[in-house]
């Protein structure tokens, strides 16, 4: 896993296609935000899982991923693993790295939102549901270990 700028167009395409294409957001807008995320500060940031030049997946740590809950921060967001590499532990490693980064940055809790179908994936890692079905998503949190 690394912060690798060469993968930004690929990540932007995956994020755009999965979550923003139908909402009228341009792929170039996603790419611009991703480029800004590759800064030395912890939030926002993006990490990429790759084998050489092969993109495997990515995840973001951002200030807020849910306009309805602006007081909750930071958020693990846009977790993506290429379909052919799912069930290899890549998504789990990305989520854990983003949460660890949040804790290393002084936050005692990290948040994410997930569909009903994806909620069990996060619960297996210790994430707890705070709210069900807020705008068709569940809000989950993970507390910093003692």
C-alpha positions in Angstrom: 0.0 0.0 0.0 1.3 3.4 -0.8 0.4 7.0 -1.7 1.1 6.6 -5.4 0.0 9.5 -7.7 0.3 7.4 -10.8 -2.9 5.6 -9.8 -5.0 8.7 -9.4 -6.8 8.5 -12.8 -7.7 4.8 -12.0 -8.9 5.6 -8.5 -10.9 8.6 -9.8 -12.6 6.4 -12.4 -13.5 3.7 -9.9 -15.0 6.3 -7.4 -16.8 8.2 -10.1 -18.2 5.0 -11.7 -19.3 3.5 -8.4 -20.7 6.5 -6.6 -20.9 9.7 -8.6 -21.6 9.1 -12.3 -25.3 9.0 -11.8 -25.3 12.2 -9.7 -23.9 14.4 -12.5 -20.4 14.8 -10.9 -17.6 14.9 -13.4 -14.7 12.3 -13.2 -12.3 15.2 -13.5 -13.7 16.7 -10.2 -13.0 13.5 -8.4 -9.5 13.4 -9.8 -8.8 17.0 -8.7 -9.9 16.1 -5.2 -7.8 13.0 -5.1 -4.7 15.0 -6.2 -5.3 17.3 -3.3 -5.5 14.3 -0.9 -2.0 13.3 -1.6 -0.5 15.8 0.8 1.6 15.2 3.9 -1.3 15.9 6.2 -3.4 13.0 7.4 -6.8 14.3 6.4 -7.5 14.1 3.6 -5.3 11.3 2.2 -5.6 8.4 -0.2 -3.8 5.0 -0.1 -3.4 2.6 -3.0 -2.9 -1.2 -2.8 -0.9 -2.3 -5.8 1.5 -4.9 -7.1 4.0 -3.0 -9.3 1.9 -1.2 -11.9 -1.2 -3.2 -11.2 -3.9 -1.4 -9.2 -5.6 -3.6 -6.6 -7.7 -1.1 -4.6 -7.7 2.1 -2.7 -9.3 4.0 0.2 -9.6 7.6 1.4 -9.5 9.2 4.8 -11.4 12.4 4.5 -12.9 15.1 6.9 -16.5 14.3 6.1 -18.3 11.8 3.9 -21.8 12.5 5.1 -23.3 16.0 4.9 -26.1 15.0 7.3 -23.4 14.4 10.0 -20.8 17.2 9.6 -19.7 16.9 13.3 -18.4 13.4 12.8 -14.8 13.3 11.6 -12.7 11.7 10.0 -14.2 9.3 7.6 -12.9 6.2 5.8 -14.3 6.6 2.4 -14.4 5.3 -1.2 -13.0 1.9 -0.2 -12.6 -0.1 -3.4 -11.0 -3.4 -4.4 -10.9 -4.6 -7.9 -13.3 -7.4 -8.4 -10.7 -9.9 -9.4 -8.8 -9.2 -6.2 -11.6 -9.3 -3.7 -11.4 -11.8 -0.9 -7.6 -11.4 -0.8 -7.6 -9.1 2.3 -6.9 -6.0 0.4 -10.0 -4.1 1.4 -9.5 -5.1 5.0 -5.9 -3.9 4.9 -6.9 -0.6 3.4 -9.7 0.0 5.9 -7.4 -0.9 8.8 -4.6 1.4 7.5 -7.0 4.4 7.1 -8.4 3.9 10.7 -4.8 3.6 12.0 -3.9 6.8 10.3 -6.9 8.5 11.8 -5.8 7.4 15.3 -2.1 8.3 14.7 -3.4 11.8 13.8 -5.0 12.2 17.2 -8.6 11.1 16.5 -10.1 8.7 19.0 -12.8 7.5 16.6 -13.2 7.0 12.8 -16.4 6.8 10.9 -17.7 5.4 7.6 -21.0 4.7 5.9 -22.0 1.5 4.3 -24.9 -0.2 2.6 -26.7 -3.0 4.3 -24.9 -5.4 2.1 -21.4 -4.1 3.0 -22.0 -3.5 6.7 -21.0 -7.0 7.8 -17.6 -6.6 6.1 -16.9 -3.7 8.4 -18.5 -5.3 11.5 -16.0 -8.2 11.2 -13.2 -5.6 11.7 -14.8 -4.2 14.9 -16.8 -1.3 13.4 -20.1 -0.7 15.2 -23.3 0.6 13.7 -24.3 4.0 15.2 -27.3 4.6 13.0 -29.2 2.5 10.5 -30.6 3.6 7.2 -29.6 7.3 7.2 -30.3 8.2 3.6 -30.2 4.4 2.8 -26.8 4.0 4.5 -25.6 2.8 7.9 -23.2 5.0 9.9 -20.5 3.0 11.5 -17.7 4.0 14.0 -14.5 2.4 15.2 -12.9 3.6 18.4 -9.2 3.8 18.9 -7.9 0.8 20.8 -6.5 1.4 24.3 
